[in-house]
Amino acid sequence: MLEDSPADSAPGAPLGPGSILWNTAGDPRSLLPGTAAGIMQLMLPGLGAGVSDHSNFFEDPFDRIFRSIPVIWGSIFAEDDEEGDSRGHHIRDLHRDIKGTDSDGKRYHALDPDVFWWAHATFTWEFLRASGNCSSPPAAAGRRSSSTPNRSPGTAATGSRTPGSAHARGVRVTIR
């Protein structure tokens, strides 16, 4: 298991009910730009190689999507910090063994900073795009806050204080 450090709990955008993240992720329309975000993820050589070498995405793309979305949304809407941290560690640990060499002979690992943060940048883009297309756009300050790298959707993988906070009690999300 990877160790956490005090820096893993850096402050970021406000989370919980009423936050930009909750309002956007809680709207099923936030999934509409997901295909584009997934394609953008594959554009980074290390991430694309990891998906190609360690998943069946190209044979059955929906399998990866249907496995990933509930886990990611579970980290966003965790009932409390303990559950959020646990879900975040689980997501991170799923990626520990995703490593190899890409077609150009360059080594990659899913938890390399460039690979890890590119995935989170695409999630952030997805939510901002959905928010802009499906509701009134967030205020400029909200856009800056929601793109803070250690607080983007799925950041539970860092083991940081996750989007699921004590404010989330009683919220349940089911994706079928």
Backbone as a printed PyTorch tensor [residue, N CA C, xyz], in Angstrom:
tensor([[[  0.8380,  -1.1780,   0.0000],
         [  0.0000,   0.0000,   0.0000],
         [  0.8820,   1.2390,   0.0000]],

        [[  0.5030,   2.2430,  -0.7510],
         [  1.2560,   3.4810,  -0.8140],
         [  0.9900,   4.3080,   0.4300]],

        [[  1.9880,   5.0400,   0.8550],
         [  1.8570,   5.8540,   2.0590],
         [  1.2880,   7.2310,   1.7220]],

        [[  0.5940,   7.8210,   2.6530],
         [  0.0550,   9.1680,   2.5230],
         [  0.9680,  10.1320,   3.2520]],

        [[  0.9320,  11.3760,   2.8550],
         [  1.7020,  12.3990,   3.5370],
         [  0.7670,  13.5330,   3.9150]],

        [[  1.1880,  14.4170,   4.8410],
         [  0.3200,  15.5410,   5.2240],
         [ -0.0720,  16.4100,   4.0380]],

        [[  0.7780,  16.4750,   3.0020],
         [  0.4650,  17.3000,   1.8390],
         [ -0.7170,  16.7510,   1.0540]],

        [[ -1.0890,  15.4750,   1.2990],
         [ -2.1960,  14.8700,   0.5810],
         [ -3.5380,  15.4940,   0.9480]],

        [[ -3.6000,  16.2880,   1.9870],
         [ -4.8750,  16.8770,   2.3880],
         [ -4.8780,  18.3880,   2.1850]],

        [[ -4.2240,  18.8340,   1.1100],
         [ -4.1860,  20.2630,   0.8080],
         [ -5.6010,  20.7850,   0.5940]],

        [[ -5.8790,  22.0150,   1.0230],
         [ -7.2220,  22.5720,   0.8470],
         [ -7.5190,  22.8240,  -0.6290]],

        [[ -8.7660,  22.7560,  -0.9790],
         [ -9.1720,  22.9860,  -2.3570],
         [-10.5610,  23.5840,  -2.3830]],

        [[-11.2760,  23.2860,  -3.4470],
         [-12.6180,  23.8130,  -3.6220],
         [-13.5460,  23.2670,  -2.5430]],

        [[-14.5620,  24.0470,  -2.1670],
         [-15.5400,  23.5320,  -1.2060],
         [-16.2540,  22.3260,  -1.8060]],

        [[-16.5310,  21.3410,  -0.9680],
         [-17.1740,  20.1180,  -1.4260],
         [-18.4030,  19.8480,  -0.5900]],

        [[-19.1960,  18.8940,  -1.0450],
         [-20.3990,  18.5350,  -0.3270],
         [-21.6220,  19.1070,  -1.0150]],

        [[-22.7980,  18.9030,  -0.4350],
         [-24.0370,  19.3820,  -1.0450],
         [-23.9570,  20.8700,  -1.3820]],

        [[-24.4000,  21.2070,  -2.5810],
         [-24.3890,  22.5890,  -3.0330],
         [-23.1010,  23.0020,  -3.7240]],

        [[-22.0470,  22.2010,  -3.6500],
         [-20.7880,  22.5550,  -4.3060],
         [-20.9000,  22.3140,  -5.8120]],

        [[-19.9990,  22.9220,  -6.5700],
         [-19.9890,  22.7280,  -8.0140],
         [-19.8240,  21.2520,  -8.3490]],

        [[-18.9150,  20.5690,  -7.6640],
         [-18.6770,  19.1540,  -7.9480],
         [-19.9380,  18.3240,  -7.7090]],

        [[-20.5660,  18.5030,  -6.5560],
         [-21.7700,  17.7240,  -6.2480],
         [-22.8950,  18.0450,  -7.2210]],

        [[-23.1050,  19.3210,  -7.4930],
         [-24.2020,  19.6910,  -8.3900],
         [-23.9820,  19.1350,  -9.7880]],

        [[-22.7450,  19.1660, -10.2610],
         [-22.4630,  18.6790, -11.6080],
         [-22.4710,  17.1590, -11.6590]],

        [[-21.7500,  16.5020, -10.7620],
         [-21.6850,  15.0380, -10.7730],
         [-23.0420,  14.4230, -10.4460]],

        [[-23.8550,  15.1130,  -9.6760],
         [-25.1720,  14.6080,  -9.3240],
         [-26.1850,  14.7100, -10.4490]],

        [[-25.8380,  15.4120, -11.5190],
         [-26.7160,  15.5570, -12.6730],
         [-26.2890,  14.5230, -13.7110]],

        [[-27.1370,  13.5620, -14.0490],
         [-26.7460,  12.5150, -15.0010],
         [-26.2370,  13.0630, -16.3350]],

        [[-26.6250,  14.2850, -16.6650],
         [-26.1430,  14.8690, -17.9180],
         [-24.6390,  15.1290, -17.8750]],

        [[-24.0490,  15.0900, -16.6700],
         [-22.6060,  15.2950, -16.5690],
         [-21.8270,  14.1880, -17.2630]],

        [[-22.4960,  13.0650, -17.5290],
         [-21.8340,  11.9530, -18.2110],
         [-21.7730,  12.1480, -19.7280]],

        [[-22.5430,  13.0970, -20.2640],
         [-22.5930,  13.2660, -21.7220],
         [-21.2300,  13.5460, -22.3500]],

        [[-20.3900,  14.4160, -21.7800],
         [-19.0730,  14.6360, -22.3900],
         [-18.0590,  13.5390, -22.0490]],

        [[-18.5080,  12.4900, -21.3750],
         [-17.5990,  11.4430, -20.9270],
         [-16.8570,  10.7400, -22.0420]],

        [[-17.5080,  10.5360, -23.1800],
         [-16.8250,   9.8840, -24.2920],
         [-15.6440,  10.7210, -24.7520]],

        [[-15.8550,  12.0190, -24.8840],
         [-14.7590,  12.9060, -25.2970],
         [-13.6480,  12.9110, -24.2490]],

        [[-14.0200,  12.9160, -22.9640],
         [-13.0000,  12.8870, -21.9070],
         [-12.1970,  11.5910, -21.9730]],

        [[-12.8760,  10.4880, -22.2390],
         [-12.1850,   9.2050, -22.3580],
         [-11.2170,   9.1890, -23.5290]],

        [[-11.6160,   9.7530, -24.6400],
         [-10.7250,   9.8320, -25.7990],
         [ -9.5430,  10.7390, -25.4890]],

        [[ -9.8060,  11.8530, -24.8070],
         [ -8.7030,  12.7430, -24.4190],
         [ -7.7220,  12.0200, -23.5020]],

        [[ -8.2130,  11.1770, -22.6150],
         [ -7.3130,  10.4180, -21.7420],
         [ -6.3540,   9.5770, -22.5700]],

        [[ -6.8710,   8.9300, -23.6110],
         [ -6.0530,   8.0370, -24.4230],
         [ -4.9960,   8.7760, -25.2350]],

        [[ -5.1320,  10.0890, -25.3670],
         [ -4.1610,  10.8780, -26.1320],
         [ -2.8030,  10.9530, -25.4430]],

        [[ -2.7540,  10.8150, -24.1470],
         [ -1.4760,  10.8280, -23.4370],
         [ -0.8600,   9.4400, -23.6010]],

        [[  0.3430,   9.3500, -24.1820],
         [  0.9100,   8.0270, -24.4920],
         [  0.9330,   7.0590, -23.3120]],

        [[  1.3460,   7.4880, -22.1400],
         [  1.4230,   6.5790, -20.9990],
         [  0.0610,   6.0710, -20.5780]],

        [[ -0.9410,   6.9360, -20.5950],
         [ -2.2830,   6.5140, -20.2110],
         [ -2.8710,   5.6040, -21.2860]],

        [[ -2.6850,   5.9730, -22.5530],
         [ -3.1830,   5.1300, -23.6430],
         [ -2.5480,   3.7520, -23.6280]],

        [[ -1.2290,   3.6910, -23.3670],
         [ -0.5370,   2.4020, -23.3090],
         [ -1.0590,   1.5730, -22.1380]],

        [[ -1.2990,   2.2110, -20.9980],
         [ -1.8270,   1.4940, -19.8430],
         [ -3.1900,   0.8990, -20.1300]],

        [[ -4.0500,   1.6710, -20.7760],
         [ -5.3830,   1.1710, -21.1200],
         [ -5.2580,   0.0320, -22.1320]],

        [[ -4.4100,   0.2200, -23.1320],
         [ -4.2340,  -0.8050, -24.1610],
         [ -3.6660,  -2.1030, -23.5850]],

        [[ -2.6920,  -1.9770, -22.6980],
         [ -2.0100,  -3.1590, -22.1560],
         [ -2.7340,  -3.8280, -20.9910]],

        [[ -3.5720,  -3.0910, -20.2710],
         [ -4.1160,  -3.6210, -19.0130],
         [ -5.6380,  -3.6390, -18.9370]],

        [[ -6.3200,  -3.3950, -20.0370],
         [ -7.7840,  -3.4690, -19.9970],
         [ -8.2920,  -4.0130, -21.3230]],

        [[ -9.5690,  -4.2840, -21.3520],
         [-10.2040,  -4.7490, -22.5750],
         [-10.9700,  -3.6150, -23.2540]],

        [[-10.5420,  -2.3900, -23.0150],
         [-11.2750,  -1.2210, -23.4940],
         [-11.5520,  -1.2600, -24.9950]],

        [[-10.5590,  -1.6520, -25.7800],
         [-10.7420,  -1.5980, -27.2270],
         [-11.6380,  -2.7220, -27.7460]],

        [[-11.8070,  -3.7860, -26.9890],
         [-12.7470,  -4.8400, -27.3540],
         [-14.1350,  -4.5640, -26.7940]],

        [[-14.1890,  -3.9840, -25.5910],
         [-15.4610,  -3.7360, -24.9180],
         [-15.3580,  -2.4570, -24.0910]],

        [[-15.4540,  -1.2970, -24.7520],
         [-15.2640,  -0.0370, -24.0230],
         [-16.2570,   0.1780, -22.8880]],

        [[-17.4540,  -0.3560, -23.0260],
         [-18.4490,  -0.1390, -21.9840],
         [-18.1090,  -0.8840, -20.7040]],

        [[-17.3550,  -1.9740, -20.8000],
         [-16.9460,  -2.6990, -19.5980],
         [-16.1280,  -1.7840, -18.6920]],

        [[-15.1370,  -1.0970, -19.2470],
         [-14.3180,  -0.1810, -18.4430],
         [-15.1700,   0.9500, -17.8750]],

        [[-16.0440,   1.4880, -18.6990],
         [-16.9040,   2.5950, -18.2650],
         [-17.8140,   2.1450, -17.1200]],

        [[-18.4620,   0.9920, -17.2760],
         [-19.3990,   0.5240, -16.2620],
         [-18.7000,   0.0950, -14.9740]],

        [[-17.4180,  -0.2870, -15.0690],
         [-16.6530,  -0.5990, -13.8580],
         [-16.1630,   0.6710, -13.1820]],

        [[-15.8130,   1.6900, -13.9600],
         [-15.1740,   2.8910, -13.4140],
         [-16.1540,   3.8890, -12.8090]],

        [[-17.2350,   4.1550, -13.4950],
         [-18.1430,   5.2290, -13.0640],
         [-18.6740,   5.0090, -11.6420]],

        [[-19.1740,   3.8350, -11.2910],
         [-19.6730,   3.6870,  -9.9140],
         [-18.5870,   3.8860,  -8.8570]],

        [[-17.3680,   3.4590,  -9.1540],
         [-16.2740,   3.6080,  -8.1930],
         [-15.9080,   5.0920,  -8.0450]],

        [[-15.8110,   5.7920,  -9.1680],
         [-15.4700,   7.2210,  -9.1270],
         [-16.5820,   8.0100,  -8.4410]],

        [[-17.8250,   7.7660,  -8.8430],
         [-18.9450,   8.5010,  -8.2260],
         [-19.0630,   8.1430,  -6.7440]],

        [[-18.7360,   6.9120,  -6.3980],
         [-18.7380,   6.5290,  -4.9860],
         [-17.7420,   7.3380,  -4.1800]],

        [[-16.6060,   7.6850,  -4.7950],
         [-15.6250,   8.5050,  -4.0760],
         [-16.1100,   9.9440,  -3.9460]],

        [[-16.8460,  10.4190,  -4.9260],
         [-17.3800,  11.7860,  -4.8640],
         [-18.4570,  11.8960,  -3.7890]],

        [[-19.3490,  10.9190,  -3.7390],
         [-20.4930,  10.9860,  -2.8430],
         [-20.3420,  10.0750,  -1.6180]],

        [[-19.1110,   9.8420,  -1.1840],
         [-18.8840,   9.0170,   0.0040],
         [-19.6430,   9.6060,   1.1890]],

        [[-20.1000,   8.7170,   2.0540],
         [-20.9230,   9.1450,   3.1840],
         [-20.1630,  10.0120,   4.1860]],

        [[-18.8730,   9.7320,   4.3560],
         [-18.0720,  10.5120,   5.3020],
         [-16.6070,  10.4300,   4.8740]],

        [[-15.7430,  11.1400,   5.5920],
         [-14.3280,  11.1870,   5.2350],
         [-13.6770,   9.8080,   5.2730]],

        [[-14.0330,   8.9940,   6.2590],
         [-13.4360,   7.6630,   6.3740],
         [-13.7710,   6.8130,   5.1460]],

        [[-15.0390,   6.8150,   4.7570],
         [-15.4330,   6.0590,   3.5650],
         [-14.7730,   6.6460,   2.3250]],

        [[-14.7240,   7.9620,   2.2380],
         [-14.0880,   8.6110,   1.0910],
         [-12.6190,   8.2550,   0.9850]],

        [[-11.9260,   8.2830,   2.1210],
         [-10.5090,   7.9080,   2.1150],
         [-10.3390,   6.4530,   1.6960]],

        [[-11.1910,   5.5850,   2.2090],
         [-11.1080,   4.1710,   1.8670],
         [-11.3430,   3.9560,   0.3690]],

        [[-12.3560,   4.6030,  -0.1690],
         [-12.6410,   4.4800,  -1.6030],
         [-11.4930,   5.0630,  -2.4260]],

        [[-10.9340,   6.1710,  -1.9620],
         [ -9.8100,   6.7790,  -2.6660],
         [ -8.5940,   5.8760,  -2.6920]],

        [[ -8.2990,   5.2730,  -1.5570],
         [ -7.1650,   4.3440,  -1.5070],
         [ -7.4110,   3.1360,  -2.4130]],

        [[ -8.6540,   2.6700,  -2.4450],
         [ -8.9960,   1.5460,  -3.3120],
         [ -8.7570,   1.9010,  -4.7840]],

        [[ -9.2130,   3.0770,  -5.2010],
         [ -9.0110,   3.5160,  -6.5890],
         [ -7.5190,   3.6040,  -6.8910]],

        [[ -6.7850,   4.2510,  -6.0110],
         [ -5.3420,   4.3770,  -6.2080],
         [ -4.6890,   3.0050,  -6.3040]],

        [[ -5.0380,   2.1070,  -5.3880],
         [ -4.4010,   0.8030,  -5.3450],
         [ -4.7490,  -0.0700,  -6.5520]],

        [[ -5.9040,   0.1580,  -7.1740],
         [ -6.2420,  -0.5620,  -8.4020],
         [ -5.2350,  -0.2630,  -9.5080]],

        [[ -4.5670,   0.8710,  -9.4100],
         [ -3.6590,   1.3220, -10.4650],
         [ -2.1890,   1.0570, -10.1660]],

        [[ -1.8730,   0.4810,  -9.0200],
         [ -0.4710,   0.2680,  -8.6360],
         [  0.2880,  -0.6100,  -9.6190]],

        [[ -0.3470,  -1.6220, -10.1650],
         [  0.3420,  -2.5710, -11.0420],
         [  0.1660,  -2.2570, -12.5260]],

        [[ -0.4420,  -1.1190, -12.8320],
         [ -0.6150,  -0.7440, -14.2360],
         [  0.6270,   0.0190, -14.6630]],

        [[  1.5490,  -0.7270, -15.2670],
         [  2.8220,  -0.1770, -15.6970],
         [  3.3610,  -1.0330, -16.8190]],

        [[  4.2960,  -0.4700, -17.5580],
         [  4.8840,  -1.2160, -18.6650],
         [  5.7170,  -0.3010, -19.5300]],

        [[  5.8470,  -0.6850, -20.7830],
         [  6.6070,   0.0730, -21.7650],
         [  5.7060,   0.3250, -22.9600]],

        [[  5.6230,   1.5770, -23.4060],
         [  4.7470,   1.8930, -24.5370],
         [  5.4110,   1.5030, -25.8620]],

        [[  4.7210,   1.7480, -26.9680],
         [  5.2040,   1.3260, -28.2850],
         [  6.4960,   2.0350, -28.7030]],

        [[  6.8170,   3.1480, -28.0550],
         [  8.0750,   3.8550, -28.3380],
         [  9.1940,   3.4400, -27.3880]],

        [[  8.9260,   2.4670, -26.5390],
         [  9.9380,   1.9830, -25.6040],
         [ 10.0490,   2.8010, -24.3330]],

        [[  9.1320,   3.7320, -24.1270],
         [  9.1500,   4.5690, -22.9180],
         [  8.3470,   3.8760, -21.8170]],

        [[  8.9250,   3.8390, -20.6240],
         [  8.2340,   3.2330, -19.4840],
         [  7.0930,   4.1340, -19.0210]],

        [[  6.0120,   3.5220, -18.5480],
         [  4.8790,   4.2720, -17.9950],
         [  4.3940,   3.5660, -16.7430]],

        [[  3.6960,   4.3240, -15.9180],
         [  3.0310,   3.7920, -14.7290],
         [  1.7950,   4.6570, -14.5060]],

        [[  0.6840,   4.0230, -14.1660],
         [ -0.5710,   4.7550, -13.9860],
         [ -0.4730,   5.8280, -12.9130]],

        [[  0.4270,   5.6680, -11.9490],
         [  0.5460,   6.6570, -10.8800],
         [  1.6830,   7.6420, -11.1090]],

        [[  2.3180,   7.6120, -12.3060],
         [  3.2620,   8.6740, -12.6430],
         [  2.4890,   9.9880, -12.6340]],

        [[  3.0900,  11.0550, -12.1450],
         [  2.3450,  12.3150, -12.0430],
         [  1.7090,  12.7860, -13.3450]],

        [[  2.4120,  12.6880, -14.4720],
         [  1.8140,  13.1820, -15.7150],
         [  0.6160,  12.3440, -16.1330]],

        [[  0.6730,  11.0460, -15.9490],
         [ -0.4440,  10.1650, -16.2910],
         [ -1.6060,  10.3970, -15.3260]],

        [[ -1.2980,  10.3880, -14.0480],
         [ -2.3120,  10.5590, -13.0090],
         [ -3.0670,  11.8850, -13.1700]],

        [[ -2.3210,  12.9800, -13.3330],
         [ -2.9730,  14.2880, -13.4060],
         [ -3.6780,  14.5130, -14.7240]],

        [[ -3.1930,  13.9130, -15.8180],
         [ -3.9110,  14.0510, -17.0870],
         [ -5.3050,  13.4220, -16.9570]],

        [[ -5.3910,  12.2610, -16.3420],
         [ -6.7020,  11.6360, -16.1470],
         [ -7.6150,  12.5810, -15.3650]],

        [[ -7.0960,  13.1940, -14.3140],
         [ -7.9100,  14.1070, -13.5080],
         [ -8.2580,  15.3800, -14.2660]],

        [[ -7.3470,  15.8470, -15.1030],
         [ -7.6460,  17.0390, -15.9120],
         [ -8.8040,  16.7500, -16.8630]],

        [[ -8.8660,  15.5490, -17.4110],
         [ -9.9740,  15.2340, -18.3230],
         [-11.2880,  15.1190, -17.5690]],

        [[-11.2540,  14.6050, -16.3370],
         [-12.4780,  14.5860, -15.5300],
         [-12.9550,  16.0080, -15.2580]],

        [[-12.0170,  16.8760, -14.9230],
         [-12.3670,  18.2710, -14.6500],
         [-12.9660,  18.9090, -15.8920]],

        [[-12.3170,  18.6920, -17.0440],
         [-12.8470,  19.2290, -18.3080],
         [-14.2590,  18.6990, -18.5420]],

        [[-14.4730,  17.3880, -18.3110],
         [-15.7860,  16.7700, -18.5220],
         [-16.8530,  17.4630, -17.6920]],

        [[-16.5770,  17.6940, -16.4170],
         [-17.5690,  18.3080, -15.5430],
         [-17.7990,  19.7720, -15.8940]],

        [[-16.7360,  20.4920, -16.2260],
         [-16.9170,  21.8890, -16.6110],
         [-17.6950,  21.9820, -17.9190]],

        [[-17.4100,  21.1010, -18.8490],
         [-18.1360,  21.0760, -20.1220],
         [-19.6120,  20.7720, -19.8730]],

        [[-19.8870,  19.7850, -19.0570],
         [-21.2740,  19.4390, -18.7500],
         [-21.9790,  20.5950, -18.0600]],

        [[-21.2810,  21.2180, -17.1280],
         [-21.8740,  22.3380, -16.4040],
         [-22.1980,  23.4790, -17.3570]],

        [[-21.3010,  23.7400, -18.2740],
         [-21.5270,  24.8180, -19.2400],
         [-22.6140,  24.5050, -20.2350]],

        [[-22.7780,  23.2430, -20.5840],
         [-23.7780,  22.8510, -21.5750],
         [-25.1490,  22.5990, -20.9860]],

        [[-25.1950,  22.1750, -19.7330],
         [-26.4540,  21.6840, -19.1690],
         [-27.0390,  22.5620, -18.0770]],

        [[-26.3570,  23.5820, -17.6880],
         [-26.8600,  24.4530, -16.6310],
         [-26.2050,  25.8060, -16.7880]],

        [[-26.5010,  26.6920, -15.8790],
         [-25.8170,  27.9740, -15.9530],
         [-24.3530,  27.7420, -15.6060]],

        [[-23.4300,  28.3560, -16.3430],
         [-22.0110,  28.1260, -16.0800],
         [-21.6120,  28.5970, -14.6980]],

        [[-20.6600,  27.9120, -14.0750],
         [-20.1890,  28.3530, -12.7660],
         [-19.5370,  29.7210, -12.8740]],

        [[-19.5370,  30.4320, -11.7860],
         [-18.8600,  31.7280, -11.7610],
         [-17.3770,  31.5170, -12.0360]],

        [[-16.7120,  32.5520, -12.5030],
         [-15.2800,  32.4460, -12.8240],
         [-14.5030,  31.9030, -11.6340]],

        [[-14.8000,  32.3630, -10.4450],
         [-14.0860,  31.8700,  -9.2580],
         [-14.3580,  30.3900,  -9.0560]],

        [[-15.5800,  29.9650,  -9.3260],
         [-15.9210,  28.5610,  -9.1910],
         [-15.1640,  27.7120, -10.1960]],

        [[-15.0000,  28.2250, -11.4110],
         [-14.2330,  27.4940, -12.4200],
         [-12.8000,  27.3010, -11.9470]],

        [[-12.2050,  28.3420, -11.3910],
         [-10.8260,  28.2100, -10.9060],
         [-10.7650,  27.1940,  -9.7700]],

        [[-11.6910,  27.2770,  -8.8400],
         [-11.6650,  26.3660,  -7.7010],
         [-11.8930,  24.9260,  -8.1260]],

        [[-12.8260,  24.7100,  -9.0600],
         [-13.1420,  23.3340,  -9.4220],
         [-12.0360,  22.6920, -10.2270]],

        [[-11.0850,  23.4670, -10.7420],
         [-10.0000,  22.8640, -11.5120],
         [ -8.7290,  22.7180, -10.6830]],

        [[ -8.8180,  22.9560,  -9.3750],
         [ -7.6650,  22.7500,  -8.5140],
         [ -7.2550,  21.2940,  -8.6150]],

        [[ -5.9970,  21.0000,  -9.0180],
         [ -5.6140,  19.6190,  -9.3130],
         [ -5.9040,  18.6220,  -8.1990]],

        [[ -5.6640,  18.9600,  -6.9370],
         [ -5.8590,  17.9550,  -5.8990],
         [ -7.2920,  17.9060,  -5.4060]],

        [[ -8.2110,  18.5220,  -6.1310],
         [ -9.6200,  18.4580,  -5.7420],
         [-10.5180,  18.1830,  -6.9380]],

        [[ -9.9760,  17.7030,  -8.0320],
         [-10.7990,  17.3950,  -9.1850],
         [-11.5290,  16.0790,  -8.9410]],

        [[-12.5730,  15.7920,  -9.7410],
         [-13.3040,  14.5450,  -9.5530],
         [-12.3640,  13.3590,  -9.5910]],

        [[-12.5570,  12.4490,  -8.6750],
         [-11.7250,  11.2640,  -8.6230],
         [-10.4580,  11.4360,  -7.8200]],

        [[-10.2440,  12.5860,  -7.1940],
         [ -9.0030,  12.8000,  -6.4670],
         [ -8.9070,  11.9180,  -5.2580]],

        [[ -9.9380,  11.1800,  -4.9910],
         [ -9.8270,  10.2490,  -3.8790],
         [ -8.6490,   9.3110,  -4.1100]],

        [[ -8.2390,   9.1490,  -5.3500],
         [ -7.1180,   8.2690,  -5.6670],
         [ -5.8190,   8.7680,  -5.0530]],

        [[ -5.7430,  10.0400,  -4.6950],
         [ -4.5310,  10.5480,  -4.0700],
         [ -4.5050,  10.1920,  -2.5960]],

        [[ -5.6340,   9.7820,  -2.0520],
         [ -5.7150,   9.5300,  -0.6270],
         [ -5.9460,  10.8140,   0.1440]],

        [[ -6.2010,  11.8950,  -0.5810],
         [ -6.4330,  13.1740,   0.0880],
         [ -7.8290,  13.1970,   0.6810]],

        [[ -8.1440,  14.2530,   1.3860],
         [ -9.5020,  14.4220,   1.9030],
         [-10.4170,  14.4470,   0.6920]],

        [[-11.2490,  13.4910,   0.5890],
         [-11.9780,  13.2440,  -0.6460],
         [-13.2190,  14.1120,  -0.7660]],

        [[-13.7680,  14.1490,  -2.0180],
         [-14.9900,  14.9160,  -2.2200],
         [-16.1240,  14.4880,  -1.3000]],

        [[-16.1530,  13.2440,  -0.8860],
         [-17.1790,  12.8140,   0.0500],
         [-16.8120,  13.3290,   1.4280]],

        [[-17.6330,  14.1370,   1.9950],
         [-17.3110,  14.6970,   3.2960],
         [-18.4300,  14.3800,   4.2690]],

        [[-18.2750,  14.8510,   5.4750],
         [-19.3120,  14.6190,   6.4840],
         [-20.6420,  15.2160,   6.0320]],

        [[-20.5870,  16.1840,   5.0990],
         [-21.8150,  16.7900,   4.5970],
         [-22.6440,  15.8220,   3.7410]],

        [[-22.0150,  14.7010,   3.3330],
         [-22.6430,  13.7950,   2.3790],
         [-23.5780,  12.7830,   3.0360]],

        [[-23.6850,  12.7770,   4.3180],
         [-24.4770,  11.7480,   4.9780],
         [-25.8810,  11.6540,   4.3620]],

        [[-26.2630,  10.4140,   4.1170],
         [-27.6030,  10.1670,   3.6030],
         [-27.7160,  10.2290,   2.0960]],

        [[-26.6680,  10.6170,   1.3750],
         [-26.7280,  10.6970,  -0.0680],
         [-26.3200,   9.3500,  -0.6560]],

        [[-27.1020,   8.8350,  -1.5400],
         [-26.7840,   7.5730,  -2.2080],
         [-26.9010,   7.8040,  -3.7180]],

        [[-25.9400,   7.2950,  -4.4590],
         [-25.9610,   7.3930,  -5.9070],
         [-25.9200,   5.9860,  -6.4720]],

        [[-26.8520,   5.6640,  -7.3390],
         [-26.8690,   4.3780,  -7.9890],
         [-26.8650,   4.6100,  -9.4840]],

        [[-25.8730,   4.0200, -10.1470],
         [-25.8040,   4.1230, -11.6070],
         [-26.0650,   2.7420, -12.1630]],

        [[-27.0540,   2.6460, -13.0060],
         [-27.4190,   1.3460, -13.5950],
         [-27.1910,   1.3840, -15.0720]]])
